[in-house]
Amino acid sequence: MKNVAPNIKYRIFFILGIMLVLFIGGYFIMKKIEAERHQWLYEEQKIKYFDVQEKILSIKGAPFKNLVEKIYTLWGDMIHFINEPDSAFAYDNFDILVTRYDYDVFYIFDEDFTLLYSRNALLDGALDSFPISVQQIRRKMSSTFNIHFFYQSSRGLLEIRGATINHPSDDSRVDKARGYFFAGRLWDERFIRTLEDASNSEVILHQNYELTGRDMQGDMYLISVVKAVYDWKGDEIGQIEFVYEEPLIKKFNYFANNLFLLYLVLAILLFFIVAVMINWWLYHPLKILSDTLISNDHRPLDRMTEKNDEFGRLAMLIKNFFNQKSKLEKEILQREMTEETLKKSEERFRALIRHLPDYVVLHQDGRIIYVNDSTCKKLKRSKEALIGSNTLDHVVDVDRDKVVESLEKRLSGQEVKDYEIKLLDAQGVKHDVIVRSSVISFGEKPAVLTVLVDITERKRFEREIIRSRARLNAILDNLPYKAWLKDVKGEYIAVNRPFSRYFGMEPEEIIGLTDYDICPNDVARSFEKQDQRVVETRNQLFYEDKQPDLTEGEWYETFKSPIFDDDGNVIGITGIARDITELKTKQFELIRAKEDADAANLAKQQFLSTMSHEMRTPLNAIIGITNLLIEEDPNPEQIDNLKTLNFSADHLLSLISDILDFSKIEAGKIDFETSDFNLHELVNSIQKTFSIKAAEKGLKVEVALDRDVPVSLNGDYVRLNQIITNLVGNSVKFTEEGGIYIHVSMKKKTRDALTLQFKVEDTGIGISADKLQDIFDPFVQAGRSYTMNMGGTGLGLAITKKLVELQDGKISVESKEGKGSVFTFCLPYKPGKSDVGDKKDKPSEKALGSLRNIRILLVEDNIINQVIASKYLMKWGGIVDEAENGLVAVEKVKKSTYDVVLMDLQMPEMDGYDAAAEIRKLDSGKNSIPIIALTASALLEVKQKVMDVGMNDYITKPFDPVELNHKILKYVNE
């Protein structure tokens, strides 16, 4: 203030000086009158005030006081009523008291402010419930044992008094309140009149405005005493005015009124002067300041800050205030944003805790005060059951000391590491958990927030893994192989005991090492390359190697496989190795034995092929010449000799065929071809074939096919014909009287397959019991005498059994010596096409076709065979040219044109194979000529080789003239 010009201060002093002069003048004029008046009024009003106050207390306070004192004698019963409310008791004791003391409403509450009983004598439904929320006055009742307030209701002003209910033995009526009761009385017209009668005055109830007193009315000078009325908050809501007459001060009215007028005139004048001065010196600058504060625009203050007075200084302060306010608003906004963020974060944190899968428990003084949903779910208890319970009640006995010790350390400020305990749920099931705790402040007291991570499944998995690992280690250690596991860096993760024992180490010592740590460098590099190959290809690797430095033997078999994680990445390699030296030794022995066997078999095949060729070649000449002689109409005495010669040649050829068939079966080179065929036609054809020969011995051949046996089958027609022919041929051979019976029946049938049973029964010589088990062995017959009489090699039944078994069939025999034999075999077939025709109506296969104008090149080195073949060909009308070897044949094909070439295979200079190959290399028109091989070999290898070199077909020597005729016509016509 020292640096501020005192303009305003002087102005204020000037105004106050004028006012002081005016008031001092008036003061001296009225001093004596006012002194007497005030002295008298003081004395009289003092007496009246206390009289009225006593009446108010007696009328308003005494009834409630008496009511309290009366009820206080019933406090014990009152407390019992609060515990067990009884309407009859209340009516007998409280309703009468309330009615006696003129109260209109009455309420009784328990210590929790729960309404237990009420009475409404006003019959006003609006007051059936307590008019003010008890929670609003609860704080007031906590600091005092009684309360008094007014309430503005629809019926008028309701006066309410309340007090605590205490036991007579209670020392403190506030701290140990057992309940509360309230009594209410309506200040209506009737009650006002009662007050007037009691106080001998006029009572006026003023509501919702202030009252400063009353003036004289008529000839009376009235004195009023005003009593304020307060609501439950302590706010004034009205006044009670007691008005009484004061005649003694009437004589002062004239002087008082004149004095009042004088003072009124002076006040108005003074007010006008002060108003103008205040408006100019105070109101105007204050208005600027207020407008600035309202509009938040401090620019109008700039001119005021130039003045060096109080307002200038105040304007400067307000301007600085606005600057500080702006900064403060920014800080408040930022703080609000921070609080909002914290609030959201807290809400998320609460939601997170509530829905955490782990147990979350808050406990204080050994009692649980909060749990989340997961805790209730996992312990199978409700929140109500858990909250308030002892923490240790849910811990197994052996872990309780551990929990108590950790809590004491945590509450004392010591660090406590996570530890494991077992909890018990409501069903007595144990749960393994990890305990993590921290101390927080809750309700101004320390509490322990505990998070328990359920590891029951993990513990179970760990126990299972330990058991599995123990079993796995036991299995691996007892394997006769070396087993290991590596990571992608080549470090060993696990090895079994045979592996570590080889290196003279324990399994634990090898873990973490690489091949370079335990093997020579060159061997380690080899292993490393193999591992890289497994990782890169992501495939298994199997190899055998001769590694004497790394295995206990000489040969080593290794199997390596990649290990993948859940995403399909290679994370390691597993391997198994075993010593296979003994196995390899046996394998080499078997290979050598097989090679020896193959060499022996090859020698046998070569021998058979050579013998077959050498024997078939002269047989071809014998059979051919015999047939030519028979066809040339010989003398009758020569026919029997020619037939005998022809029979001997056929018998010899049959023996050769049996030996070759048995050789092929032994070598496993026999093939089966499937096609549709007519079963009935096949059986009937066999019957006709053997009927002629059987008739010569006075025998009959009969055939019986069951009705359910299909006509068409799908299978090997040739082999079935060979089997039945062998069996029927044997029966005809060893039967002298009676007959042979062929019976076909259905044994089993499904939609796609069937099994037929074939029986060949005869009435021949039979087979002795001691020979039955050997009858199907090769080169075995029923007896030596039979061989001498009937002939044969003893291979027929052996070949038959092999043919049946190679087609997944079975064959058996029943026989009695001298009574006959029954051969039974079963074979599986598939149903054939229904359109397989009956060959009865087809032209005879014995019919010969004309070879007229067909040019044929016959390549044959054997002169006799050459002559025989040429005679047949020319007899049929063919034009025949001959070549003695393959070399000559090739030259003739180059120079001449032929319709077909008949090519022998084994010839000097150039054999048939090479000759056929050379012909296929000739120019177009020459290389497509049909070539039919003439071979004395019946081996499959020969037939396959014939096809491989480009020949069209083959005929076995000695050839069947009809077959030769038909094949020439077939290829020429094509």
WOFENTA-V575631 format. One record per residue. RES is the residue in one letter. OMEGA is omega as a letter, one per 40 degrees, with the letter a starting at -180 (999 if undefined). Layout:
RES OMEGA
RES OMEGA
//
This chain:
M a
K a
N a
V i
A a
P a
N a
I a
K i
Y i
R i
I i
F a
F i
I a
L i
G i
I a
M a
L i
V a
L a
F i
I i
G i
G a
Y a
F i
I a
M a
K a
K a
I a
E a
A i
E a
R a
H i
Q a
W i
L a
Y a
E a
E a
Q i
K a
I a
K a
Y a
F i
D a
V a
Q i
E i
K i
I a
L a
S a
I a
K a
G a
A a
P a
F i
K i
N i
L i
V a
E i
K a
I a
Y i
T a
L a
W i
G i
D i
M a
I i
H i
F i
I a
N a
E a
P a
D a
S a
A i
F a
A a
Y a
D a
N a
F a
D a
I a
L a
V i
T a
R a
Y i
D i
Y a
D a
V a
F a
Y i
I i
F i
D a
E i
D a
F i
T a
L a
L a
Y i
S i
R a
N i
A a
L a
L i
D a
G a
A a
L i
D i
S a
F a
P i
I i
S a
V i
Q a
Q a
I a
R a
R i
K a
M i
S a
S i
T a
F i
N a
I a
H i
F i
F i
Y i
Q i
S i
S a
R a
G a
L a
L i
E a
I i
R a
G i
A i
T i
I a
N i
H a
P a
S a
D i
D a
S a
R a
V a
D a
K i
A i
R i
G a
Y i
F a
F i
A a
G a
R a
L i
W i
D a
E a
R a
F i
I a
R i
T i
L a
E a
D a
A a
S a
N a
S i
E a
V i
I i
L i
H a
Q i
N i
Y a
E i
L a
T a
G a
R i
D i
M i
Q a
G a
D a
M i
Y a
L i
I i
S i
V a
V i
K a
A i
V a
Y i
D a
W i
K a
G i
D a
E a
I i
G i
Q i
I a
E i
F a
V i
Y a
E i
E a
P a
L a
I a
K a
K i
F a
N a
Y i
F a
A a
N i
N i
L i
F i
L i
L i
Y i
L i
V i
L a
A a
I i
L i
L a
F a
F a
I a
V a
A a
V a
M i
I a
N a
W a
W a
L a
Y a
H i
P i
L i
K i
I a
L a
S i
D i
T a
L a
I a
S a
N i
D a
H i
R i
P a
L a
D a
R a
M a
T i
E i
K a
N i
D a
E i
F i
G i
R i
L i
A i
M i
L i
I i
K i
N i
F i
F i
N i
Q i
K i
S i
K a
L i
E i
K i
E i
I i
L i
Q i
R i
E i
M i
T i
E i
E i
T i
L i
K i
K i
S i
E i
E i
R i
F i
R i
A i
L i
I a
R a
H i
L i
P a
D i
Y i
V a
V i
L a
H a
Q a
D i
G a
R i
I i
I i
Y i
V i
N a
D a
S i
T i
C a
K a
K i
L i
K i
R i
S i
K a
E a
A a
L a
I a
G i
S i
N a
T a
L a
D a
H a
V i
V a
D a
V a
D a
R i
D i
K i
V a
V a
E a
S i
L i
E i
K a
R a
L i
S i
G i
Q i
E i
V i
K i
D i
Y a
E i
I i
K i
L i
L i
D a
A a
Q i
G i
V a
K i
H i
D a
V i
I a
V i
R a
S i
S a
V i
I i
S a
F a
G i
E i
K i
P i
A a
V i
L a
T i
V a
L a
V a
D a
I a
T i
E a
R i
K i
R i
F a
E i
R i
E i
I i
I i
R i
S i
R i
A i
R a
L i
N i
A i
I a
L a
D a
N i
L i
P a
Y i
K a
A a
W i
L a
K i
D a
V i
K i
G i
E a
Y i
I i
A i
V i
N a
R i
P i
F a
S a
R a
Y a
F i
G a
M i
E a
P a
E a
E a
I a
I i
G i
L i
T i
D a
Y a
D a
I a
C i
P a
N a
D i
V i
A i
R i
S i
F a
E i
K i
Q i
D i
Q i
R i
V a
V a
E a
T a
R a
N i
Q a
L i
F i
Y i
E a
D i
K a
Q a
P a
D a
L a
T a
E i
G a
E a
W a
Y i
E a
T i
F a
K a
S i
P i
I a
F i
D a
D a
D i
G i
N i
V a
I a
G a
I i
T a
G i
I i
A i
R i
D a
I a
T a
E i
L i
K i
T i
K i
Q i
F i
E i
L i
I i
R i
A i
K i
E i
D i
A i
D i
A i
A i
N i
L i
A i
K a
Q i
Q i
F a
L i
S a
T a
M i
S a
H a
E a
M a
R a
T i
P i
L i
N i
A a
I a
I a
G a
I i
T i
N i
L a
L i
I a
E a
E i
D a
P i
N a
P a
E a
Q a
I a
D i
N a
L i
K i
T i
L a
N i
F a
S i
A i
D i
H i
L i
L i
S i
L i
I a
S i
D a
I i
L i
D i
F i
S i
K i
I i
E a
A a
G a
K i
I a
D i
F i
E a
T i
S i
D i
F a
N a
L a
H a
E a
L a
V a
N i
S i
I i
Q a
K a
T a
F a
S a
I a
K i
A a
A i
E a
K i
G a
L i
K i
V a
E a
V i
A i
L i
D a
R a
D i
V a
P i
V a
S i
L i
N a
G a
D a
Y a
V a
R i
L i
N a
Q a
I a
I i
T i
N a
L i
V i
G i
N a
S i
V a
K a
F i
T a
E i
E a
G a
G i
I a
Y i
I a
H i
V a
S i
M i
K a
K a
K i
T a
R a
D a
A i
L i
T a
L i
Q a
F i
K i
V a
E i
D i
T a
G a
I i
G a
I i
S a
A a
D i
K a
L a
Q a
D a
I a
F i
D a
P i
F i
V i
Q a
A i
G a
R a
S i
Y i
T a
M a
N a
M a
G i
G a
T a
G a
L a
G a
L i
A i
I a
T a
K i
K i
L i
V a
E i
L i
Q i
D i
G i
K i
I i
S a
V i
E a
S i
K a
E i
G a
K a
G a
S i
V i
F a
T i
F a
C i
L i
P i
Y i
K i
P i
G i
K a
S a
D i
V a
G i
D a
K a
K a
D a
K i
P a
S i
E i
K a
A a
L i
G i
S i
L a
R i
N i
I a
R a
I i
L i
L a
V a
E a
D i
N a
I a
I i
N i
Q a
V a
I a
A a
S i
K i
Y a
L a
M i
K a
W i
G a
G i
I a
V i
D a
E i
A a
E i
N a
G a
L i
V a
A a
V a
E a
K i
V i
K a
K a
S i
T i
Y i
D a
V i
V i
L a
M i
D a
L a
Q a
M i
P i
E i
M a
D a
G i
Y a
D a
A i
A i
A i
E i
I a
R i
K a
L a
D i
S a
G i
K a
N a
S a
I i
P i
I i
I a
A i
L a
T i
A a
S i
A a
L i
L a
E a
V a
K i
Q a
K i
V i
M a
D a
V i
G i
M a
N a
D i
Y i
I a
T i
K e
P a
F i
D a
P a
V i
E i
L a
N a
H a
K i
I a
L a
K a
Y i
V a
N i
E 999
//
